[in-house]
Amino acid sequence: MSPLNPEVIERVYKATGKYIRDGYGQTETTLMVGNFPGMRIKPGSMGKPAPGYDVVLVDEDGNPVGTNKDGHITVKTSPRPIGLMVGYDDKNKNKEVFRLGLYFTGDVAFMDEEGYLYFVGRADDVFKSSDYRISPFELESDLLKHPAVAEAAWSQAQTQ
């Protein structure tokens, strides 16, 4: 998953008069977060949690993180959302993702003061520099702001 860069959303809006409604979901879930009709679109945000999903951003120990702090995207499993998978065939994988009454998606995001979520990246793709966490998405977005750059993309395969 990677959100659309705000610059791309703005270009589409200028060309069509329509906003792209970014969202977030996984193969293991249905759409968990979205920019639903009637909501104000915040470029760069994947929206707010969908009905039926109690999305919580947590640290490594499962403690909720504060506003504008990066945290693991999790979903409370009680009551279990109807769109959340039952589990994997691999028992070890299940222990990894289903713990502390939460389903850990493997992704990182932050939430603003209004409850809008912003995708940071896969938990294992985030760069750390001088104690800062930097997502490939942030790097791509900043590159796209430069007039000499038409497109930017990052692939984990390129770093291995």
Number of C-alpha atoms within 10 A of each C-alpha: 11 14 17 19 19 16 15 16 17 16 13 14 13 11 8 9 10 12 14 15 18 21 24 23 15 11 8 13 16 16 17 23 21 22 22 15 8 6 11 9 18 15 20 21 26 25 26 22 22 18 11 13 23 17 19 20 24 22 15 8 7 17 13 15 16 15 14 14 15 19 25 25 23 25 23 18 18 9 10 17 17 12 13 18 13 11 14 12 8 8 9 10 11 15 12 11 16 18 13 12 14 20 23 22 18 14 19 25 23 22 22 13 9 8 13 19 27 23 26 23 22 18 16 10 15 17 13 10 8 5 7 9 11 15 20 20 21 15 13 16 20 14 16 19 13 9 7 8 11 9 11 14 11 11 9 9 6 6 6 5
